[in-house]
Amino acid sequence: MAHVFRTISPELWMQQIFDVKSARQGGVVRRKLRDVERNFDLPRLQAEVKRRGYHAVLNGDQVVIFCKNDPVRLLC
């Protein structure tokens, strides 16, 4: 039996990232890289993050999006 991974459109999946409470409040959103690649597309997500003036980092298999326009500084 074949597995169907995508149950919503890529655009809706991406929209839901920025509709969560933490994103609306200027917080942090985290998604697994494999989910980004399967449901949307990393370059398209990067473009959307940049369009919104936010920042994102990749740490291991996690994409972390800072939903603020403030600069991001790595502490160590």
N, CA, C and O atoms as a MOPAC input file, in Angstrom:
PM7 MOZYME 1SCF
protein

 N      0.84900 1    -1.17000 1     0.00000 1
 C      0.00000 1     0.00000 1     0.00000 1
 C      0.89800 1     1.23800 1     0.00000 1
 O      1.84800 1     1.31700 1     0.77900 1
 N      0.60300 1     2.18900 1    -0.86000 1
 C      1.38500 1     3.41400 1    -0.96900 1
 C      0.98700 1     4.37000 1     0.15000 1
 O     -0.17800 1     4.45300 1     0.53800 1
 N      1.98500 1     5.08400 1     0.65500 1
 C      1.72900 1     6.08800 1     1.69200 1
 C      1.53000 1     7.44400 1     1.03500 1
 O      2.26400 1     7.82300 1     0.12200 1
 N      0.53100 1     8.16200 1     1.51200 1
 C      0.29400 1     9.52000 1     1.04300 1
 C      0.71100 1    10.45200 1     2.16600 1
 O      0.09500 1    10.46900 1     3.23100 1
 N      1.76700 1    11.23300 1     1.92400 1
 C      2.28100 1    12.10900 1     2.95400 1
 C      1.63900 1    13.49000 1     2.90600 1
 O      1.37800 1    14.08000 1     3.95500 1
 N      1.38900 1    14.00100 1     1.74800 1
 C      0.85900 1    15.35300 1     1.61800 1
 C     -0.66400 1    15.29400 1     1.67100 1
 O     -1.30900 1    14.67900 1     0.82200 1
 N     -1.21800 1    15.94200 1     2.67900 1
 C     -2.67300 1    15.95700 1     2.80900 1
 C     -3.24400 1    17.35000 1     2.56400 1
 O     -4.45300 1    17.50100 1     2.38500 1
 N     -2.38400 1    18.37200 1     2.55400 1
 C     -2.82300 1    19.73000 1     2.26400 1
 C     -1.89900 1    20.32600 1     1.21000 1
 O     -0.81400 1    19.80400 1     0.95600 1
 N     -2.32800 1    21.39400 1     0.61400 1
 C     -1.52000 1    22.02400 1    -0.42700 1
 C     -0.25900 1    22.63700 1     0.19200 1
 O     -0.26200 1    22.99600 1     1.37000 1
 N      0.80200 1    22.75700 1    -0.58200 1
 C      2.02300 1    23.39000 1    -0.06800 1
 C      1.77900 1    24.81000 1     0.43000 1
 O      2.36300 1    25.21800 1     1.43500 1
 N      0.93700 1    25.55900 1    -0.24700 1
 C      0.66700 1    26.93100 1     0.15700 1
 C     -0.04300 1    26.98000 1     1.50600 1
 O      0.27800 1    27.81900 1     2.34900 1
 N     -1.00200 1    26.08800 1     1.71200 1
 C     -1.71200 1    26.03600 1     2.98900 1
 C     -0.77300 1    25.58100 1     4.09800 1
 O     -0.83000 1    26.10300 1     5.21100 1
 N      0.08700 1    24.61500 1     3.80500 1
 C      1.05800 1    24.13900 1     4.79600 1
 C      1.94300 1    25.29600 1     5.24500 1
 O      2.17000 1    25.48100 1     6.44100 1
 N      2.44400 1    26.07800 1     4.28200 1
 C      3.30100 1    27.20600 1     4.60700 1
 C      2.53200 1    28.26800 1     5.38500 1
 O      3.05300 1    28.82600 1     6.35100 1
 N      1.32000 1    28.54400 1     4.98100 1
 C      0.49800 1    29.54000 1     5.67000 1
 C      0.28800 1    29.14200 1     7.12600 1
 O      0.30300 1    29.99900 1     8.01000 1
 N      0.09300 1    27.86300 1     7.38200 1
 C     -0.13700 1    27.39000 1     8.74400 1
 C      1.07700 1    27.62000 1     9.64200 1
 O      0.92700 1    27.80800 1    10.85000 1
 N      2.28200 1    27.60600 1     9.06000 1
 C      3.47900 1    27.88000 1     9.85300 1
 C      3.37700 1    29.25600 1    10.49300 1
 O      3.68300 1    29.41600 1    11.67500 1
 N      2.95100 1    30.24600 1     9.72500 1
 C      2.91400 1    31.61800 1    10.21400 1
 C      1.60500 1    31.96700 1    10.91400 1
 O      1.46300 1    33.07100 1    11.43900 1
 N      0.65000 1    31.04400 1    10.92900 1
 C     -0.61700 1    31.27400 1    11.61700 1
 C     -0.62300 1    30.73500 1    13.04600 1
 O     -1.56900 1    30.99000 1    13.79200 1
 N      0.41200 1    29.99700 1    13.44000 1
 C      0.43600 1    29.46600 1    14.80300 1
 C      0.63300 1    30.61100 1    15.78600 1
 O      1.19300 1    31.64900 1    15.43200 1
 N      0.18000 1    30.42400 1    17.00700 1
 C      0.20400 1    31.46900 1    18.02600 1
 C      1.59700 1    32.05700 1    18.23300 1
 O      1.75000 1    33.27600 1    18.31200 1
 N      2.61300 1    31.19900 1    18.32000 1
 C      3.96800 1    31.70400 1    18.57500 1
 C      4.44500 1    32.61400 1    17.44300 1
 O      5.13800 1    33.60000 1    17.69900 1
 N      4.08900 1    32.30200 1    16.20900 1
 C      4.48500 1    33.15300 1    15.07900 1
 C      3.74700 1    34.48300 1    15.12700 1
 O      4.34400 1    35.53800 1    14.91100 1
 N      2.46800 1    34.43500 1    15.40600 1
 C      1.68100 1    35.67700 1    15.47300 1
 C      2.15200 1    36.60000 1    16.59000 1
 O      2.00100 1    37.81900 1    16.50200 1
 N      2.72200 1    36.01700 1    17.63600 1
 C      3.19000 1    36.80900 1    18.77200 1
 C      4.66700 1    37.18100 1    18.64900 1
 O      5.25100 1    37.70300 1    19.59800 1
 N      5.27400 1    36.92000 1    17.49600 1
 C      6.66800 1    37.28200 1    17.29600 1
 C      7.64100 1    36.29600 1    17.89500 1
 O      8.77900 1    36.65200 1    18.20000 1
 N      7.21400 1    35.07200 1    18.06700 1
 C      8.06300 1    34.04800 1    18.66800 1
 C      8.80900 1    33.22200 1    17.64300 1
 O      9.14200 1    33.69300 1    16.55500 1
 N      9.06300 1    31.98900 1    18.01200 1
 C      9.86000 1    31.06900 1    17.21300 1
 C      8.98300 1    29.91500 1    16.74600 1
 O      8.13500 1    29.41900 1    17.48700 1
 N      9.20400 1    29.49800 1    15.50300 1
 C      8.52400 1    28.33500 1    14.93700 1
 C      9.60200 1    27.36000 1    14.48900 1
 O     10.60600 1    27.76100 1    13.90000 1
 N      9.39200 1    26.08500 1    14.76900 1
 C     10.38500 1    25.07300 1    14.41900 1
 C      9.70400 1    23.95800 1    13.63100 1
 O      8.61700 1    23.50200 1    13.98500 1
 N     10.36300 1    23.53100 1    12.56100 1
 C      9.86700 1    22.41600 1    11.75300 1
 C     11.03300 1    21.52100 1    11.36500 1
 O     12.16100 1    21.98900 1    11.21300 1
 N     10.76000 1    20.24700 1    11.20700 1
 C     11.79200 1    19.32400 1    10.73000 1
 C     12.08400 1    19.61500 1     9.25800 1
 O     11.17400 1    19.87700 1     8.47200 1
 N     13.35200 1    19.56400 1     8.90600 1
 C     13.76300 1    19.82300 1     7.53300 1
 C     13.06300 1    18.87700 1     6.56600 1
 O     12.63500 1    19.29900 1     5.49200 1
 N     12.94300 1    17.60900 1     6.93100 1
 C     12.29400 1    16.65900 1     6.01800 1
 C     10.84100 1    17.03400 1     5.76000 1
 O     10.33200 1    16.80800 1     4.66200 1
 N     10.15800 1    17.60900 1     6.76600 1
 C      8.76900 1    18.04000 1     6.56900 1
 C      8.70000 1    19.24700 1     5.64000 1
 O      7.79900 1    19.34800 1     4.80700 1
 N      9.65400 1    20.15900 1     5.78800 1
 C      9.71100 1    21.31500 1     4.88900 1
 C      9.91800 1    20.82400 1     3.46200 1
 O      9.21800 1    21.25500 1     2.54500 1
 N     10.87500 1    19.92600 1     3.27500 1
 C     11.18100 1    19.43200 1     1.92600 1
 C     10.04800 1    18.60600 1     1.34700 1
 O      9.83100 1    18.61900 1     0.13600 1
 N      9.33000 1    17.89800 1     2.18300 1
 C      8.23400 1    17.05500 1     1.69900 1
 C      6.96900 1    17.85700 1     1.40900 1
 O      6.26800 1    17.58200 1     0.43600 1
 N      6.67700 1    18.84700 1     2.25000 1
 C      5.41600 1    19.57000 1     2.13200 1
 C      5.50000 1    20.89500 1     1.38800 1
 O      4.49500 1    21.38300 1     0.87200 1
 N      6.66600 1    21.46800 1     1.33200 1
 C      6.79400 1    22.77200 1     0.67800 1
 C      8.04200 1    22.74500 1    -0.18400 1
 O      8.05800 1    22.08300 1    -1.22200 1
 N      9.06900 1    23.43600 1     0.21700 1
 C     10.33300 1    23.46800 1    -0.51000 1
 C     11.21300 1    24.44700 1     0.24600 1
 O     10.79100 1    25.57300 1     0.51100 1
 N     12.41600 1    24.04900 1     0.59400 1
 C     13.27200 1    24.90400 1     1.41000 1
 C     13.54400 1    26.25900 1     0.75600 1
 O     13.40500 1    27.27600 1     1.43500 1
 N     13.92400 1    26.33200 1    -0.52000 1
 C     14.14100 1    27.65500 1    -1.11500 1
 C     12.88700 1    28.54100 1    -1.10400 1
 O     12.99100 1    29.75300 1    -0.91500 1
 N     11.72300 1    27.95200 1    -1.30100 1
 C     10.48300 1    28.74300 1    -1.25200 1
 C     10.20200 1    29.22300 1     0.16400 1
 O      9.74000 1    30.34700 1     0.35700 1
 N     10.47700 1    28.37700 1     1.16200 1
 C     10.28900 1    28.79700 1     2.54700 1
 C     11.26600 1    29.91900 1     2.88600 1
 O     10.89400 1    30.89000 1     3.54500 1
 N     12.51000 1    29.78900 1     2.44000 1
 C     13.50300 1    30.83700 1     2.67400 1
 C     13.03500 1    32.16200 1     2.06000 1
 O     13.17300 1    33.21500 1     2.68300 1
 N     12.49400 1    32.11200 1     0.87000 1
 C     12.00300 1    33.32600 1     0.21000 1
 C     10.85300 1    33.94400 1     0.99800 1
 O     10.78300 1    35.16600 1     1.12700 1
 N      9.95800 1    33.12400 1     1.52100 1
 C      8.82700 1    33.64900 1     2.29600 1
 C      9.30600 1    34.24700 1     3.61200 1
 O      8.81900 1    35.29900 1     4.02500 1
 N     10.24600 1    33.59600 1     4.26900 1
 C     10.80000 1    34.12900 1     5.51700 1
 C     11.44400 1    35.48700 1     5.24600 1
 O     11.23300 1    36.44300 1     5.99200 1
 N     12.21600 1    35.56200 1     4.19500 1
 C     12.88700 1    36.81200 1     3.83800 1
 C     11.87500 1    37.89500 1     3.47000 1
 O     12.03600 1    39.05100 1     3.86200 1
 N     10.83300 1    37.52900 1     2.72000 1
 C      9.79900 1    38.49200 1     2.33300 1
 C      9.14000 1    39.11100 1     3.56200 1
 O      8.79800 1    40.29300 1     3.56200 1
 N      8.96700 1    38.31500 1     4.59400 1
 C      8.34300 1    38.80400 1     5.82500 1
 C      9.32500 1    39.57600 1     6.70900 1
 O      8.92700 1    40.17500 1     7.70900 1
 N     10.59800 1    39.56100 1     6.34300 1
 C     11.60700 1    40.25700 1     7.14000 1
 C     12.05400 1    39.46500 1     8.35200 1
 O     12.66400 1    40.02100 1     9.26500 1
 N     11.75800 1    38.17000 1     8.37100 1
 C     12.12700 1    37.29900 1     9.47900 1
 C     13.49300 1    36.66900 1     9.19500 1
 O     14.12400 1    36.94400 1     8.17500 1
 N     13.92500 1    35.82600 1    10.11600 1
 C     15.18700 1    35.10600 1     9.96600 1
 C     14.93500 1    33.63300 1    10.25300 1
 O     14.03200 1    33.27500 1    11.01000 1
 N     15.75800 1    32.78300 1     9.62900 1
 C     15.65400 1    31.34300 1     9.87300 1
 C     17.05400 1    30.75400 1     9.94800 1
 O     17.98400 1    31.22800 1     9.29400 1
 N     17.18300 1    29.72000 1    10.75000 1
 C     18.44000 1    28.99600 1    10.84200 1
 C     18.14800 1    27.50800 1    10.68300 1
 O     17.04800 1    27.03000 1    10.95900 1
 N     19.16000 1    26.80500 1    10.23500 1
 C     19.07800 1    25.34800 1    10.11700 1
 C     20.04000 1    24.77900 1    11.13000 1
 O     21.23300 1    25.08000 1    11.09400 1
 N     19.53600 1    23.96000 1    12.03300 1
 C     20.35900 1    23.31700 1    13.04500 1
 C     20.05800 1    21.82900 1    12.99900 1
 O     18.99900 1    21.38500 1    13.44200 1
 N     20.99700 1    21.06600 1    12.46100 1
 C     20.74800 1    19.63500 1    12.30400 1
 C     19.58700 1    19.41900 1    11.36200 1
 O     19.62200 1    19.84400 1    10.20700 1
 N     18.56100 1    18.75800 1    11.85700 1
 C     17.38600 1    18.49300 1    11.01700 1
 C     16.23100 1    19.43000 1    11.34400 1
 O     15.08900 1    19.14800 1    10.98100 1
 N     16.51100 1    20.54000 1    12.02300 1
 C     15.46700 1    21.47800 1    12.42400 1
 C     15.63200 1    22.82100 1    11.72700 1
 O     16.72800 1    23.38100 1    11.68200 1
 N     14.53500 1    23.32700 1    11.18700 1
 C     14.48800 1    24.68300 1    10.65100 1
 C     13.81200 1    25.52600 1    11.72200 1
 O     12.68100 1    25.24900 1    12.12400 1
 N     14.51000 1    26.55000 1    12.17700 1
 C     13.98700 1    27.42300 1    13.22700 1
 C     13.76600 1    28.80200 1    12.62000 1
 O     14.68700 1    29.40400 1    12.06800 1
 N     12.54000 1    29.29300 1    12.72700 1
 C     12.17300 1    30.58100 1    12.15400 1
 C     11.89100 1    31.55100 1    13.29500 1
 O     11.07200 1    31.27600 1    14.17300 1
 N     12.57800 1    32.68500 1    13.27000 1
 C     12.36800 1    33.74300 1    14.24400 1
 C     11.39200 1    34.74200 1    13.61900 1
 O     11.73600 1    35.44300 1    12.66700 1
 N     10.18800 1    34.80100 1    14.15400 1
 C      9.11000 1    35.58100 1    13.54600 1
 C      9.10300 1    37.01700 1    14.06600 1
 O      8.08800 1    37.51900 1    14.54900 1
 N     10.24600 1    37.65200 1    13.95400 1
 C     10.43600 1    39.06100 1    14.30000 1
 C     11.36400 1    39.64800 1    13.26700 1
 O     12.07500 1    38.92700 1    12.56700 1
 N     11.35100 1    40.95900 1    13.17600 1
 C     12.25500 1    41.64200 1    12.25700 1
 C     13.56200 1    42.03500 1    12.93200 1
 O     14.43200 1    42.63100 1    12.29700 1
 N     13.70600 1    41.70800 1    14.21000 1
 C     14.92600 1    42.04600 1    14.94400 1
 C     16.10400 1    41.23200 1    14.42400 1
 O     15.92000 1    40.11400 1    13.94200 1
 N     17.32300 1    41.78600 1    14.51800 1
 C     18.50600 1    41.02900 1    14.11600 1
 C     18.69200 1    39.77300 1    14.97000 1
 O     18.30000 1    39.74400 1    16.13600 1
 N     19.28100 1    38.75800 1    14.39100 1
 C     19.59000 1    37.52300 1    15.10000 1
 C     21.09100 1    37.48200 1    15.33300 1
 O     21.87400 1    37.68700 1    14.40600 1
 N     21.48800 1    37.22000 1    16.56400 1
 C     22.90800 1    37.08200 1    16.89500 1
 C     23.14100 1    35.69100 1    17.45700 1
 O     22.41500 1    35.25100 1    18.34900 1
 N     24.13200 1    35.00600 1    16.94900 1
 C     24.51200 1    33.71800 1    17.52400 1
 C     25.37700 1    34.00300 1    18.74400 1
 O     26.34600 1    34.75600 1    18.65200 1
 N     25.04300 1    33.41800 1    19.87000 1
 C     25.76300 1    33.69700 1    21.10100 1
 C     27.01100 1    32.85300 1    21.25400 1
 O     27.97400 1    33.29300 1    21.88100 1
 N     27.01900 1    31.68600 1    20.71400 1
 C     28.22300 1    30.85200 1    20.78300 1
 C     28.17300 1    29.79200 1    19.70200 1
 O     29.09400 1    28.98400 1    19.58700 1

